[in-house]
Each structure stands twice: as structure tokens, then as C-alpha cells.
Amino acid sequence: MRRFAHNLAATAAIAGVAGYLLAAAAHGAAAGERIALVAAKFTFSQPEIRLKKGRPVTIALTSPDFMHGFSVPDFNVRADVVPGKAVEVTFTPDRSGRFAFLCDNFCGEGHDHMSGFLIVTDD
Ligand SMILES: [Cu+2]
């Protein structure tokens, strides 16, 4: 009996997680993709971000230490990433390929290395 109750709890937990994932997937399809990106001296938390062409994306930016910049010249996207503030940029990549993003506020000695790539694919 005890074992049965345990299995039941485990099954309920798995069903709960599956339900959450389904809801998250449905939400994602409707609202576009949302990606958290931290800009800190002297790196971005993700050196590569994979996106789908034609699918809107919101990049939620934060900084723990300095007012960095987030710039994607190829898509005319840029924002100041102010410490303590939630900064978001939303755009839809209209081309596939590999596009640089970078910090464009000089933030110190390692500033020149503060960059990454958006990898945009067709499907
Ligand atoms: Cu920077």
C-alpha cells in the first residue's frame, strides 16, 4: 500500500511536469521565443544563440556590474544593459546566417572580447 501511494505520487509529479512542458511549448509558439542573456565583464552568458528565421524572439538582458551594451548591427537592434534593470529587445530575424552581437559600451580592458553570434536557421 505504501509503495502504491509512492508510485501514485511519482506518476502525478511526472504528469505535472509534462503538463507544464506542454503549456510552456504552447506559450512559446504563440509568444515567440524568450532568451535570458547576462552581460557581465567581459562576456555574455551565451556565446551563441540559436534562432529561427521569421520567428520573433525577445532577449531579456541583465547586467550585474556595469552598463554594457547589446548590439546586433545586422538586425538594427541595440540596447543599453543597465545594472539592476530588466532590459528587453524583441525582433524577428528575417535572414538566416551567422550574425555578430557585441557590447558597444566601452566597459574596460576585456571589452573588445565581449561578443557572440546569433545563429539563425531556416526551419
Ligand atoms: Cu561590456
Backbone and ligand atoms as CSV (ligand in chain L), in Angstrom:
chain,resi,resn,atom,element,x,y,z
A,1,MET,N,N,0.838,-1.205,0.000
A,1,MET,CA,C,0.000,0.000,0.000
A,1,MET,C,C,0.873,1.255,0.000
A,2,ARG,N,N,1.879,1.176,0.809
A,2,ARG,CA,C,2.777,2.306,0.879
A,2,ARG,C,C,3.463,2.535,-0.472
A,3,ARG,N,N,3.838,1.419,-1.067
A,3,ARG,CA,C,4.506,1.504,-2.358
A,3,ARG,C,C,3.558,2.081,-3.416
A,4,PHE,N,N,2.318,1.653,-3.358
A,4,PHE,CA,C,1.315,2.129,-4.308
A,4,PHE,C,C,1.174,3.654,-4.195
A,5,ALA,N,N,1.104,4.128,-2.949
A,5,ALA,CA,C,0.937,5.566,-2.735
A,5,ALA,C,C,2.147,6.319,-3.303
A,6,HIS,N,N,3.313,5.728,-3.111
A,6,HIS,CA,C,4.529,6.363,-3.610
A,6,HIS,C,C,4.489,6.454,-5.138
A,7,ASN,N,N,4.102,5.334,-5.777
A,7,ASN,CA,C,4.033,5.328,-7.243
A,7,ASN,C,C,3.029,6.351,-7.755
A,8,LEU,N,N,1.925,6.445,-7.033
A,8,LEU,CA,C,0.882,7.383,-7.434
A,8,LEU,C,C,1.429,8.816,-7.387
A,9,ALA,N,N,2.161,9.102,-6.324
A,9,ALA,CA,C,2.732,10.449,-6.181
A,9,ALA,C,C,3.729,10.721,-7.312
A,10,ALA,N,N,4.539,9.703,-7.631
A,10,ALA,CA,C,5.524,9.870,-8.689
A,10,ALA,C,C,4.827,10.095,-10.030
A,11,THR,N,N,3.757,9.325,-10.274
A,11,THR,CA,C,3.018,9.472,-11.530
A,11,THR,C,C,2.419,10.877,-11.629
A,12,ALA,N,N,1.862,11.338,-10.506
A,12,ALA,CA,C,1.265,12.670,-10.503
A,12,ALA,C,C,2.331,13.731,-10.782
A,13,ALA,N,N,3.516,13.528,-10.205
A,13,ALA,CA,C,4.595,14.501,-10.414
A,13,ALA,C,C,5.002,14.531,-11.881
A,14,ILE,N,N,5.115,13.344,-12.499
A,14,ILE,CA,C,5.510,13.280,-13.909
A,14,ILE,C,C,4.438,13.940,-14.778
A,15,ALA,N,N,3.167,13.651,-14.461
A,15,ALA,CA,C,2.079,14.258,-15.237
A,15,ALA,C,C,2.130,15.773,-15.092
A,16,GLY,N,N,2.448,16.235,-13.907
A,16,GLY,CA,C,2.529,17.675,-13.672
A,16,GLY,C,C,3.615,18.316,-14.519
A,17,VAL,N,N,4.780,17.669,-14.566
A,17,VAL,CA,C,5.883,18.204,-15.347
A,17,VAL,C,C,5.530,18.206,-16.829
A,18,ALA,N,N,4.912,17.101,-17.297
A,18,ALA,CA,C,4.525,17.011,-18.706
A,18,ALA,C,C,3.527,18.111,-19.049
A,19,GLY,N,N,2.584,18.348,-18.168
A,19,GLY,CA,C,1.590,19.398,-18.391
A,19,GLY,C,C,2.239,20.759,-18.467
A,20,TYR,N,N,3.191,20.970,-17.588
A,20,TYR,CA,C,3.905,22.253,-17.593
A,20,TYR,C,C,4.660,22.436,-18.902
A,21,LEU,N,N,5.339,21.372,-19.348
A,21,LEU,CA,C,6.119,21.471,-20.584
A,21,LEU,C,C,5.216,21.739,-21.776
A,22,LEU,N,N,4.054,21.064,-21.811
A,22,LEU,CA,C,3.113,21.289,-22.908
A,22,LEU,C,C,2.635,22.735,-22.908
A,23,ALA,N,N,2.306,23.247,-21.717
A,23,ALA,CA,C,1.836,24.625,-21.606
A,23,ALA,C,C,2.945,25.585,-22.038
A,24,ALA,N,N,4.176,25.289,-21.631
A,24,ALA,CA,C,5.305,26.146,-21.989
A,24,ALA,C,C,5.512,26.129,-23.500
A,25,ALA,N,N,5.387,24.955,-24.113
A,25,ALA,CA,C,5.569,24.847,-25.563
A,25,ALA,C,C,4.494,25.638,-26.288
A,26,ALA,N,N,3.250,25.528,-25.819
A,26,ALA,CA,C,2.137,26.242,-26.455
A,26,ALA,C,C,2.344,27.741,-26.307
A,27,HIS,N,N,2.764,28.151,-25.118
A,27,HIS,CA,C,3.007,29.571,-24.867
A,27,HIS,C,C,4.125,30.074,-25.775
A,28,GLY,N,N,5.180,29.280,-25.882
A,28,GLY,CA,C,6.312,29.677,-26.703
A,28,GLY,C,C,5.928,29.865,-28.163
A,29,ALA,N,N,5.076,28.983,-28.659
A,29,ALA,CA,C,4.668,29.064,-30.056
A,29,ALA,C,C,3.879,30.341,-30.309
A,30,ALA,N,N,3.075,30.743,-29.336
A,30,ALA,CA,C,2.229,31.921,-29.519
A,30,ALA,C,C,3.047,33.200,-29.353
A,31,ALA,N,N,3.915,33.224,-28.372
A,31,ALA,CA,C,4.560,34.478,-27.982
A,31,ALA,C,C,5.954,34.637,-28.577
A,32,GLY,N,N,6.434,33.660,-29.301
A,32,GLY,CA,C,7.808,33.729,-29.772
A,32,GLY,C,C,8.719,33.227,-28.684
A,33,GLU,N,N,9.983,33.260,-28.981
A,33,GLU,CA,C,10.949,32.689,-28.049
A,33,GLU,C,C,11.445,33.752,-27.088
A,34,ARG,N,N,11.816,33.332,-25.899
A,34,ARG,CA,C,12.335,34.255,-24.899
A,34,ARG,C,C,13.658,33.700,-24.378
A,35,ILE,N,N,14.678,34.528,-24.424
A,35,ILE,CA,C,16.012,34.069,-24.048
A,35,ILE,C,C,16.603,35.034,-23.039
A,36,ALA,N,N,17.114,34.501,-21.945
A,36,ALA,CA,C,17.771,35.334,-20.932
A,36,ALA,C,C,19.255,35.417,-21.257
A,37,LEU,N,N,19.789,36.632,-21.229
A,37,LEU,CA,C,21.200,36.826,-21.545
A,37,LEU,C,C,21.803,37.793,-20.527
A,38,VAL,N,N,22.856,37.350,-19.855
A,38,VAL,CA,C,23.537,38.190,-18.871
A,38,VAL,C,C,24.790,38.775,-19.512
A,39,ALA,N,N,24.933,40.087,-19.408
A,39,ALA,CA,C,26.145,40.768,-19.873
A,39,ALA,C,C,26.945,41.144,-18.641
A,40,ALA,N,N,28.141,40.585,-18.519
A,40,ALA,CA,C,28.991,40.877,-17.360
A,40,ALA,C,C,30.421,41.003,-17.847
A,41,LYS,N,N,31.234,41.755,-17.119
A,41,LYS,CA,C,32.641,41.916,-17.502
A,41,LYS,C,C,33.304,40.557,-17.598
A,42,PHE,N,N,33.772,40.071,-18.697
A,42,PHE,CA,C,33.713,40.664,-20.019
A,42,PHE,C,C,33.166,39.632,-21.005
A,43,THR,N,N,32.053,39.056,-20.638
A,43,THR,CA,C,31.442,38.054,-21.518
A,43,THR,C,C,29.919,38.170,-21.486
A,44,PHE,N,N,29.295,37.583,-22.494
A,44,PHE,CA,C,27.864,37.327,-22.453
A,44,PHE,C,C,27.674,35.888,-21.989
A,45,SER,N,N,26.568,35.639,-21.279
A,45,SER,CA,C,26.370,34.304,-20.702
A,45,SER,C,C,26.181,33.230,-21.767
A,46,GLN,N,N,25.822,33.615,-22.970
A,46,GLN,CA,C,25.728,32.645,-24.064
A,46,GLN,C,C,26.537,33.185,-25.240
A,47,PRO,N,N,27.594,32.479,-25.625
A,47,PRO,CA,C,28.397,32.958,-26.751
A,47,PRO,C,C,27.695,32.754,-28.093
A,48,GLU,N,N,26.747,31.797,-28.119
A,48,GLU,CA,C,25.991,31.531,-29.345
A,48,GLU,C,C,24.518,31.396,-28.995
A,49,ILE,N,N,23.674,32.043,-29.763
A,49,ILE,CA,C,22.229,31.938,-29.560
A,49,ILE,C,C,21.608,31.454,-30.859
A,50,ARG,N,N,20.873,30.348,-30.764
A,50,ARG,CA,C,20.266,29.777,-31.975
A,50,ARG,C,C,18.832,30.268,-32.113
A,51,LEU,N,N,18.510,30.788,-33.297
A,51,LEU,CA,C,17.183,31.347,-33.563
A,51,LEU,C,C,16.647,30.790,-34.872
A,52,LYS,N,N,15.313,30.915,-35.035
A,52,LYS,CA,C,14.672,30.514,-36.290
A,52,LYS,C,C,14.314,31.751,-37.094
A,53,LYS,N,N,14.604,31.693,-38.355
A,53,LYS,CA,C,14.226,32.787,-39.249
A,53,LYS,C,C,12.698,32.974,-39.233
A,54,GLY,N,N,12.242,34.205,-39.112
A,54,GLY,CA,C,10.810,34.502,-39.146
A,54,GLY,C,C,10.100,34.321,-37.823
A,55,ARG,N,N,10.801,33.865,-36.809
A,55,ARG,CA,C,10.165,33.660,-35.512
A,55,ARG,C,C,10.607,34.761,-34.542
A,56,PRO,N,N,9.638,35.504,-33.979
A,56,PRO,CA,C,10.005,36.581,-33.064
A,56,PRO,C,C,10.770,36.063,-31.854
A,57,VAL,N,N,11.707,36.847,-31.403
A,57,VAL,CA,C,12.464,36.481,-30.208
A,57,VAL,C,C,12.574,37.708,-29.304
A,58,THR,N,N,12.448,37.461,-28.007
A,58,THR,CA,C,12.702,38.505,-27.021
A,58,THR,C,C,13.938,38.101,-26.244
A,59,ILE,N,N,14.923,38.981,-26.218
A,59,ILE,CA,C,16.120,38.722,-25.424
A,59,ILE,C,C,16.031,39.592,-24.176
A,60,ALA,N,N,15.982,38.923,-23.035
A,60,ALA,CA,C,15.885,39.613,-21.742
A,60,ALA,C,C,17.290,39.760,-21.184
A,61,LEU,N,N,17.740,41.008,-21.082
A,61,LEU,CA,C,19.134,41.294,-20.749
A,61,LEU,C,C,19.269,41.814,-19.328
A,62,THR,N,N,20.298,41.366,-18.656
A,62,THR,CA,C,20.636,41.915,-17.344
A,62,THR,C,C,22.146,42.038,-17.227
A,63,SER,N,N,22.568,42.952,-16.352
A,63,SER,CA,C,23.984,43.114,-16.061
A,63,SER,C,C,24.175,43.213,-14.557
A,64,PRO,N,N,25.157,42.512,-14.001
A,64,PRO,CA,C,25.419,42.636,-12.571
A,64,PRO,C,C,26.393,43.748,-12.229
A,65,ASP,N,N,27.085,44.329,-13.228
A,65,ASP,CA,C,28.252,45.137,-12.844
A,65,ASP,C,C,28.452,46.468,-13.557
A,66,PHE,N,N,27.893,46.661,-14.697
A,66,PHE,CA,C,28.279,47.840,-15.474
A,66,PHE,C,C,27.233,48.055,-16.555
A,67,MET,N,N,27.125,49.256,-17.069
A,67,MET,CA,C,26.202,49.465,-18.175
A,67,MET,C,C,26.837,49.010,-19.480
A,68,HIS,N,N,26.610,47.737,-19.782
A,68,HIS,CA,C,27.092,47.203,-21.047
A,68,HIS,C,C,26.110,47.594,-22.145
A,69,GLY,N,N,26.480,47.254,-23.354
A,69,GLY,CA,C,25.554,47.450,-24.462
A,69,GLY,C,C,25.266,46.101,-25.094
A,70,PHE,N,N,24.123,45.991,-25.770
A,70,PHE,CA,C,23.835,44.800,-26.575
A,70,PHE,C,C,23.474,45.311,-27.960
A,71,SER,N,N,24.262,44.910,-28.935
A,71,SER,CA,C,24.045,45.418,-30.276
A,71,SER,C,C,24.137,44.288,-31.297
A,72,VAL,N,N,23.154,44.241,-32.197
A,72,VAL,CA,C,23.198,43.323,-33.340
A,72,VAL,C,C,23.065,44.186,-34.589
A,73,PRO,N,N,24.193,44.647,-35.125
A,73,PRO,CA,C,24.135,45.597,-36.243
A,73,PRO,C,C,23.325,45.085,-37.434
A,74,ASP,N,N,23.418,43.779,-37.742
A,74,ASP,CA,C,22.728,43.247,-38.915
A,74,ASP,C,C,21.208,43.346,-38.814
A,75,PHE,N,N,20.678,43.406,-37.607
A,75,PHE,CA,C,19.219,43.483,-37.441
A,75,PHE,C,C,18.791,44.814,-36.825
A,76,ASN,N,N,19.718,45.785,-36.807
A,76,ASN,CA,C,19.365,47.107,-36.277
A,76,ASN,C,C,18.813,47.062,-34.860
A,77,VAL,N,N,19.394,46.211,-34.039
A,77,VAL,CA,C,18.933,46.035,-32.666
A,77,VAL,C,C,20.029,46.530,-31.732
A,78,ARG,N,N,19.663,47.377,-30.772
A,78,ARG,CA,C,20.632,47.688,-29.724
A,78,ARG,C,C,19.923,48.193,-28.476
A,79,ALA,N,N,20.572,48.016,-27.321
A,79,ALA,CA,C,20.025,48.488,-26.046
A,79,ALA,C,C,21.169,48.695,-25.068
A,80,ASP,N,N,20.960,49.620,-24.142
A,80,ASP,CA,C,21.866,49.739,-23.000
A,80,ASP,C,C,21.421,48.736,-21.955
A,81,VAL,N,N,22.378,47.989,-21.410
A,81,VAL,CA,C,22.049,46.986,-20.397
A,81,VAL,C,C,22.457,47.554,-19.038
A,82,VAL,N,N,21.476,48.148,-18.370
A,82,VAL,CA,C,21.726,48.901,-17.145
A,82,VAL,C,C,21.633,47.966,-15.935
A,83,PRO,N,N,22.651,47.984,-15.053
A,83,PRO,CA,C,22.603,47.114,-13.869
A,83,PRO,C,C,21.333,47.368,-13.051
A,84,GLY,N,N,20.713,46.277,-12.601
A,84,GLY,CA,C,19.527,46.392,-11.764
A,84,GLY,C,C,18.246,46.634,-12.531
A,85,LYS,N,N,18.340,46.652,-13.846
A,85,LYS,CA,C,17.159,46.914,-14.661
A,85,LYS,C,C,16.935,45.741,-15.609
A,86,ALA,N,N,15.669,45.389,-15.835
A,86,ALA,CA,C,15.366,44.358,-16.821
A,86,ALA,C,C,15.184,45.050,-18.163
A,87,VAL,N,N,16.043,44.712,-19.097
A,87,VAL,CA,C,16.000,45.342,-20.419
A,87,VAL,C,C,15.658,44.265,-21.434
A,88,GLU,N,N,14.703,44.550,-22.296
A,88,GLU,CA,C,14.315,43.560,-23.299
A,88,GLU,C,C,14.416,44.142,-24.701
A,89,VAL,N,N,14.870,43.323,-25.615
A,89,VAL,CA,C,14.769,43.682,-27.033
A,89,VAL,C,C,13.999,42.563,-27.726
A,90,THR,N,N,13.081,42.956,-28.589
A,90,THR,CA,C,12.303,41.983,-29.354
A,90,THR,C,C,12.497,42.272,-30.828
A,91,PHE,N,N,12.788,41.229,-31.573
A,91,PHE,CA,C,12.919,41.399,-33.015
A,91,PHE,C,C,12.664,40.056,-33.689
A,92,THR,N,N,12.516,40.101,-35.004
A,92,THR,CA,C,12.307,38.877,-35.784
A,92,THR,C,C,13.412,38.785,-36.817
A,93,PRO,N,N,14.298,37.793,-36.676
A,93,PRO,CA,C,15.357,37.653,-37.688
A,93,PRO,C,C,14.737,37.324,-39.047
A,94,ASP,N,N,15.035,38.123,-40.051
A,94,ASP,CA,C,14.417,37.906,-41.361
A,94,ASP,C,C,15.374,37.258,-42.367
A,95,ARG,N,N,16.573,36.922,-41.875
A,95,ARG,CA,C,17.546,36.249,-42.729
A,95,ARG,C,C,18.202,35.142,-41.935
A,96,SER,N,N,18.601,34.088,-42.610
A,96,SER,CA,C,19.357,33.052,-41.914
A,96,SER,C,C,20.843,33.332,-42.086
A,97,GLY,N,N,21.627,32.809,-41.163
A,97,GLY,CA,C,23.070,33.004,-41.238
A,97,GLY,C,C,23.653,33.188,-39.850
A,98,ARG,N,N,24.866,33.691,-39.826
A,98,ARG,CA,C,25.611,33.881,-38.585
A,98,ARG,C,C,25.867,35.374,-38.431
A,99,PHE,N,N,25.347,35.947,-37.332
A,99,PHE,CA,C,25.409,37.395,-37.167
A,99,PHE,C,C,26.017,37.731,-35.810
A,100,ALA,N,N,26.959,38.652,-35.802
A,100,ALA,CA,C,27.637,39.009,-34.554
A,100,ALA,C,C,26.745,39.861,-33.665
A,101,PHE,N,N,26.827,39.629,-32.349
A,101,PHE,CA,C,26.312,40.599,-31.389
A,101,PHE,C,C,27.464,41.012,-30.493
A,102,LEU,N,N,27.393,42.208,-29.939
A,102,LEU,CA,C,28.518,42.705,-29.164
A,102,LEU,C,C,28.098,43.755,-28.149
A,103,CYS,N,N,28.973,43.941,-27.180
A,103,CYS,CA,C,28.839,45.049,-26.233
A,103,CYS,C,C,29.383,46.294,-26.928
A,104,ASP,N,N,28.576,47.341,-26.998
A,104,ASP,CA,C,29.049,48.564,-27.653
A,104,ASP,C,C,29.157,49.750,-26.686
A,105,ASN,N,N,29.200,49.456,-25.391
A,105,ASN,CA,C,29.571,50.485,-24.412
A,105,ASN,C,C,30.916,50.070,-23.828
A,106,PHE,N,N,31.925,50.894,-24.008
A,106,PHE,CA,C,33.249,50.504,-23.540
A,106,PHE,C,C,33.215,50.226,-22.031
A,107,CYS,N,N,33.577,48.997,-21.644
A,107,CYS,CA,C,33.378,48.593,-20.247
A,107,CYS,C,C,34.679,48.190,-19.556
A,108,GLY,N,N,35.821,48.407,-20.203
A,108,GLY,CA,C,37.095,48.104,-19.558
A,108,GLY,C,C,37.996,47.285,-20.453
A,109,GLU,N,N,39.025,46.718,-19.840
A,109,GLU,CA,C,40.094,46.073,-20.582
A,109,GLU,C,C,39.653,44.920,-21.471
A,110,GLY,N,N,38.647,44.162,-21.028
A,110,GLY,CA,C,38.218,42.997,-21.814
A,110,GLY,C,C,37.081,43.299,-22.760
A,111,HIS,N,N,36.748,44.557,-22.904
A,111,HIS,CA,C,35.585,44.968,-23.709
A,111,HIS,C,C,35.622,44.404,-25.130
A,112,ASP,N,N,36.810,44.424,-25.739
A,112,ASP,CA,C,36.901,44.005,-27.138
A,112,ASP,C,C,36.551,42.534,-27.352
A,113,HIS,N,N,36.560,41.753,-26.269
A,113,HIS,CA,C,36.238,40.315,-26.408
A,113,HIS,C,C,34.775,40.044,-26.116
A,114,MET,N,N,34.021,41.087,-25.828
A,114,MET,CA,C,32.650,40.878,-25.369
A,114,MET,C,C,31.713,40.803,-26.560
A,115,SER,N,N,31.630,39.614,-27.124
A,115,SER,CA,C,30.803,39.452,-28.322
A,115,SER,C,C,30.360,38.006,-28.457
A,116,GLY,N,N,29.448,37.772,-29.364
A,116,GLY,CA,C,28.969,36.424,-29.623
A,116,GLY,C,C,28.273,36.386,-30.973
A,117,PHE,N,N,27.576,35.279,-31.235
A,117,PHE,CA,C,26.919,35.135,-32.537
A,117,PHE,C,C,25.482,34.657,-32.380
A,118,LEU,N,N,24.621,35.210,-33.224
A,118,LEU,CA,C,23.293,34.653,-33.421
A,118,LEU,C,C,23.398,33.696,-34.607
A,119,ILE,N,N,22.936,32.471,-34.397
A,119,ILE,CA,C,22.903,31.507,-35.496
A,119,ILE,C,C,21.436,31.364,-35.891
A,120,VAL,N,N,21.084,31.884,-37.048
A,120,VAL,CA,C,19.679,31.869,-37.496
A,120,VAL,C,C,19.517,30.808,-38.576
A,121,THR,N,N,18.592,29.879,-38.329
A,121,THR,CA,C,18.377,28.792,-39.299
A,121,THR,C,C,16.988,28.916,-39.934
A,122,ASP,N,N,16.825,28.270,-41.084
A,122,ASP,CA,C,15.610,28.435,-41.893
A,122,ASP,C,C,14.381,27.732,-41.346
A,123,ASP,N,N,14.558,26.559,-40.710
A,123,ASP,CA,C,13.353,25.824,-40.312
A,123,ASP,C,C,13.126,25.878,-38.834
L,1,CU,CU,CU,30.675,45.335,-21.895
